[in-house]
Amino acid sequence: MTTAITYQVNMPVTTEEVIDVFRSAGLNRPVQDKDRIALMLQRADLTVTAWHEGQLVGIARSLTDYCYCCYLSDLAVRQEYQYQGIGKKLVDLTKQEVGDTTCLLLLAVPSAMEYYPKIGMSAIDNAFLIRRTA
C-alpha cells in the first residue's frame, strides 16, 4: 500500500467494522455474536486503531489500569494489510499510551507464537489460565 496508514486512540468504531477486521485477520473471536463483540468494545479501556482511506484496517483492544498492567486482548490486522508493520505499530502505540510503569501482556494463538518475539515481546512461562466455557 502506498497511501499512509493513520492511527487513532480510543476513536469510536462500529461493531460491524471490528467484526470485519477480525474475520479478515482470521482472529478467533465470537464474530457471530454481535452483542458480545459490542460489549467487548464498550468495556475496553484502550483501543488503538489503524485506518486506510477511512476504512478500519487494524485494531488493538486492551484492558488496563494505566499504572501497572495492560492486557492486550485483541490484535488484528486485515489480511491484505498484514506484513506492513501495522501490528507492531498498534502494539507500540498501546505501550506508549499505558506508559513505562505498565507491563503489556497478551495471550497468543499458536500460529502467532513466532510473531511476537519479532516485535520485541518476550515469552513467559509463569502464567496461568482458567479458560472460558462459553
Helices and strands as residue ranges (DSSP letters): E 6-9, H 15-25, H 34-42, E 46-52, E 55-64, E 69-77, G 79-81, H 86-98, E 103-105, G 110-112, H 115-118
